[in-house]
Amino acid sequence: MLKYCVEKTASVAMRITKWGYGLHGHDLAIIACWDAQEVYDIEKLDRILTKIVEKIDHNALWEVIGGELIEDLLKYICSRLSEDTPKGLFLDKVSVRVQNKLITLRCDEKFSD
């Protein structure tokens, strides 16, 4: 089994009102990983992630994804990547690194809103 991971950076405006955090910004490293049985062109995966990250980069997180938390962002990215994952690949996980902290979501899990 091969593991392909690509990473992109985005700068976002955030606020987490339920925890009392006002408007602030963060630079995020967004990492997506796929499993494959055969060799695949990683540049194609890079382009898929780029399209998603371009929508959030330099924008207010709550306006683009409808949520305020990194966890909301992970669900958003997993959902979008699942729609665009090429045949023969399995979307495994998405992670966001912010200020030396890492949050990871397995994309095969089902979510309840």
C-alpha positions as CSV (number, residue, x, y, z in Angstrom):
1,M,0.0,0.0,0.0
2,L,1.3,3.4,-1.0
3,K,0.5,6.6,1.0
4,Y,0.4,9.9,-0.9
5,C,0.3,13.1,1.1
6,V,0.2,16.7,-0.1
7,E,0.4,19.9,1.9
8,K,-0.8,23.4,1.3
9,T,-0.7,26.6,3.3
10,A,-3.6,29.0,3.9
11,S,-4.0,32.1,5.9
12,V,-7.5,32.5,7.4
13,A,-9.5,34.8,9.6
14,M,-11.0,33.0,12.6
15,R,-13.2,33.7,15.6
16,I,-14.5,31.1,18.0
17,T,-17.4,32.9,19.7
18,K,-18.5,30.0,21.9
19,W,-15.1,30.0,23.6
20,G,-14.7,33.8,23.7
21,Y,-12.0,34.1,21.0
22,G,-12.5,37.3,19.0
23,L,-11.4,37.9,15.5
24,H,-7.9,36.7,14.8
25,G,-5.8,35.2,12.0
26,H,-3.9,32.0,11.6
27,D,-1.6,30.4,9.0
28,L,-2.6,26.8,8.5
29,A,-0.8,23.9,7.0
30,I,-3.4,21.6,5.5
31,I,-2.3,18.0,4.8
32,A,-4.3,15.4,2.9
33,C,-3.3,11.8,2.5
34,W,-4.6,9.1,0.2
35,D,-3.9,5.3,0.1
36,A,-3.2,3.6,-3.3
37,Q,-2.5,0.1,-4.5
38,E,-0.6,1.4,-7.6
39,V,1.7,4.3,-8.4
40,Y,-0.2,7.5,-8.9
41,D,0.7,11.0,-10.1
42,I,1.0,13.0,-6.9
43,E,0.9,16.3,-8.8
44,K,-2.7,15.6,-9.7
45,L,-3.5,15.2,-5.9
46,D,-1.7,18.5,-5.3
47,R,-3.9,20.3,-7.8
48,I,-7.1,18.8,-6.2
49,L,-6.1,20.1,-2.8
50,T,-5.0,23.4,-4.2
51,K,-8.5,24.1,-5.6
52,I,-10.1,23.6,-2.2
53,V,-7.4,25.6,-0.3
54,E,-7.7,28.6,-2.7
55,K,-11.3,29.0,-1.6
56,I,-10.4,29.5,2.1
57,D,-7.0,31.3,1.7
58,H,-7.2,34.9,2.9
59,N,-10.9,34.6,3.8
60,A,-12.9,34.4,6.9
61,L,-13.3,30.7,7.8
62,W,-16.9,31.0,9.0
63,E,-18.0,32.7,5.7
64,V,-16.5,30.0,3.5
65,I,-17.2,26.8,5.4
66,G,-20.1,27.8,7.6
67,G,-18.2,27.0,10.8
68,E,-15.6,28.5,13.1
69,L,-13.4,25.6,14.3
70,I,-10.5,23.8,12.7
71,E,-12.6,20.7,13.1
72,D,-15.3,22.3,10.9
73,L,-12.6,23.0,8.3
74,L,-11.5,19.3,8.4
75,K,-15.0,18.1,7.8
76,Y,-15.3,20.6,4.9
77,I,-12.1,19.5,3.3
78,C,-12.8,15.8,3.7
79,S,-16.2,16.3,2.1
80,R,-14.8,18.2,-0.9
81,L,-11.8,15.8,-1.4
82,S,-14.1,12.8,-1.2
83,E,-16.0,14.2,-4.2
84,D,-12.8,14.7,-6.2
85,T,-10.8,11.6,-5.2
86,P,-9.8,9.7,-8.4
87,K,-10.7,6.1,-8.8
88,G,-8.2,3.7,-7.4
89,L,-7.4,5.9,-4.5
90,F,-8.8,6.0,-0.9
91,L,-8.9,9.3,0.9
92,D,-7.5,8.4,4.3
93,K,-7.2,11.6,6.4
94,V,-6.8,15.3,6.5
95,S,-4.8,17.2,9.0
96,V,-4.4,20.9,9.9
97,R,-1.3,22.2,11.7
98,V,-1.7,25.5,13.4
99,Q,0.9,27.0,15.7
100,N,2.7,23.7,16.3
101,K,-0.5,21.9,17.0
102,L,-1.9,19.2,14.7
103,I,-5.6,18.1,14.4
104,T,-6.4,15.1,12.2
105,L,-9.7,13.7,10.9
106,R,-10.0,10.3,9.3
107,C,-12.1,10.9,6.2
108,D,-13.7,7.5,6.1
109,E,-15.8,8.3,9.2
110,K,-19.4,9.4,8.8
111,F,-20.4,12.7,10.5
112,S,-23.7,13.8,12.1
113,D,-24.3,17.5,12.0
